[in-house]
């Protein structure tokens, strides 16, 4: 970059002073962008350092991984605010160049070099960036306190922290460096495009704009559209590929994050941002047509000013598209995150029923209850109010105790053989629970196959390991122990499953595989008597919300029955667990995460509103002559306000339409995921939420339009008709 002279620096400063509104809003955008980015990093630093002082080193590892995960997510989300700031600055510089085109032509005509013009424009951004960075860092310092409470609550819920601690402010050198780099480099780098464009002004066209070559202009527009189309497809494909790569790293994610899972989740958010950018760029190609549709929708409000508002949008296409991109980017990401969280919420109950095997689980496959609790206890449990079904479950113990053909005899080869009550199991899980299996049979028909004697269902991993298919025979062998009797039988494979509710190896990532038989087959093979058999229990309630109270009643029942039922430890909430215990914690965490993420994204929307207001105010300044003529021929102040507000509303509605479409598509992308045991996505679009988000944005921009509209009606008619538009 050429050496900056005092004259160039002074001209840059004078340009900022001459356009106080443009300068103020550009400064405000940088302040908010840097402030949000700095604040979330300070909050992460403070939480990390406070926990480091409060926890033992052995306890800190998993907690630190969770904090790292949140830092990555929040950095990407707050980065959206910085992107919006970049678009605002780019838009303002382009409008400034257009407004000063005549002045630039004169400067070039009197011999001002391109280097000097570059310095004048670039120094404006340098000054704004430095001031915005300093104030933004101060804002982020105070704003970080707002994130302390929510982040602490989320972390405590996720890792079940019982340690009482206070979050003390701490700022790491990494946070300072990354915030300064992001706050300075991003605005400076992206301001180079309009700055370089200003240095390439054609003197003749700048002084006499009416002689510009229209044919070349049309050719350029077509070339730009082709480039945009290719770029948009590239971004969309890149987003899809990055999304797939991100989820591939989460296949082994269970309850605690790792460096791999943290990177994968960060990649997912980044994939969403890239995919959205591609969709919006693709939508911008059809901006004119969609804006025309938006103007028709708003015709009852805009009345006669509709055509003029639409004409001004098309006339100032670059400004309009920049404003459109700012609004639709934040809106799309907000909608996609809303859809993702709604999809997680929709999967909470099915996922919990899958993990527990019902609304209540009494005993796990590893617990010793099934060695002494009689199977006919199910009859006593069934008499409790709000209990609809009781499924008796028994299982062998893996670890050189159970074999399927030769599998289970090798190192790290474990099998658990489950016995289930098919009728109760089907009635409990045919509607809500998450399940996956091979074949076209309904869930009930798939499970009812086990009622055929000497049949068995194998987990797909087990079937693949022994190279067996449906209809093949396998030899199941168990060694006698207190949990399970000895057997050595040849059974026919009736089905192969991927995920079955309550059958832990099918949804947990481990080297233990599952096989399932019915009680009918079990009694036939072992010769045991029903009233001498023991088991665990999976229970369904009439209402899920009653599961806690039903569990309490079962506890009271066991106390009444005496030994051996009184030996069951109901304080072990993992072995004896209700669906409300399982879901309440998840919902609490999701709600807290939603508050944090949505708050950051709403800030990005507010920043985009500032950018739209600024560009419209500058547009009003450039159109003083035109507005003066309108007022001179009798256009009322209300109509002038309608004209200005109409432009903002048309751009906003166009951005909302594209934002909703790209947001839903991104939501589909983010929720189209492989199975993970602790996160089940059921694609859900909450149209009410989308409506309120869109309405909020429309009202926000409508309120923001009052500033430019009021400025437009206060112009001096005579004075503005007489002077040249600038």
C-alpha angles and dihedrals in degrees: 000000000000121000111273114238124208091248092054091047091049092049090050090051092047091051089055091049093046091057103041096162093052091045094047096051094042088051091046092051092053092045093053094042094049091040094055093044093047094045097055090049092049090050090052092048093048094048092048095049094044092052092044088060094043103044135061114254090248091057096044099068100078092037091054090051091054091050090049089051093052092045091055094048095046092046090056092046094047087047087068088065089053090049090052088050090053092052090049092051092045090049093048093049092049091049090046090053091050091047092050097039093115091047091049090051091053092049091051091046093056091051105268108158125235088243091058092049089049091051093049093052097038094049089057089062092043091055093045092045095051094046091043091048094053095047091041091055090051091048091048090052092060095034091057091072088068090063097048096081100044094044091048091050093048093049094046091051094046098050097026093240113194095176113109111224141154122229109241121196113259130165119194125209088244091060092050094048097044092045093050092046093048093044094050109028099045096054092040095048096047093044088063092079098062091033093057089043090057091055091054095058112143107235095215095048091044093055095038107028093170092072096061116134106257094188093057089045090056091047090051091051091054091049091049091051091052091048091048091050092051092044093049093050090048091052093045092050091044090051092051093048093046090048091053091047091049094053092046087066092053098056090097095042111124119154108321125055124236132194088265093052092045091054090045093053091047089051089053093056090044090049089053091051093049093046091049091049090053092049092049093048088050090049091049089064087066094039095119094053095044090047089054090053089049090051090053091051090051095044094105088058101037096040111174094359092065095092094045092047091050091046091053091050091053092042091056096039098154093053091044094050093048090052089046092052093049094053099040094048095059093038094050093051091046092051093045092051090046090053092047092051092044089051091051090049090051089053097048097088097040089045093049092048088050093053096041097036090230142356090299131026120201107192131349130239088265098047123101096224094100089063093069112014109095117235091231088068083090088076091057092047091050090061092063113102117254092025109123104170138011119197117197112218130186130175143183121235121252125224109086092329103091130043136184106200100311095331112112095039095084127080114281091010112127132167132186118199112210127200117201140180098243098200095050092041092054094047091049098049111025095095116028112014124096114248138158129191141152122266139037098273121119116253092255093050090046093055096037088063086078089068087074104093119258096012127134140189117220130202110247093242090055093046090050092048093056093034095236131145137195109298095027122118125240133186114235116198128180129180118228117259138143090276102049140012124244119265138166110185141152110234134181120238107238097173147358120223135195100190128008125176115257093007097112101195090059094062102027122080104238143116090257117100131194139229123185133206133170128251088247091061091041095055091043092054101038100034090220120156118243096234092050095053126097130207151156121255138231112198134196123202130209087237124025091216089063094059095099093051091046090052089052090051091050089052090053090047091054090051090053093048091054125202131039090017092056089063091070110107106222090178087076097088091183096058095037106036139158126213090243090060088050097047104035094066092046092049091048092052093045092049092051092047089048092053092051097044096041091048091055092048093047088055088056089053091051090050090051089053090056089052092051092048092049094050091048093049090051089047090054090051090052092048099049091118093051093046090048090056091049090053091045093056092052106270107156125234090247090056091049089052089048089051095054095038089046092060091051093046094048092049091045094049091047090050090047093052093049091039093055093048095046091041092054092046090050090047089054090049094049094046097044091092139147117257117285119179097224100037119048117177119205105182106243129170113200099204092185091059091047090049093051093045091050092045091050091052093047093049091045092054092042090056089046090053090064092077097056091038094053090046089052095054093048096062120121106248099206096041095049096047090054098050131068117260112253 
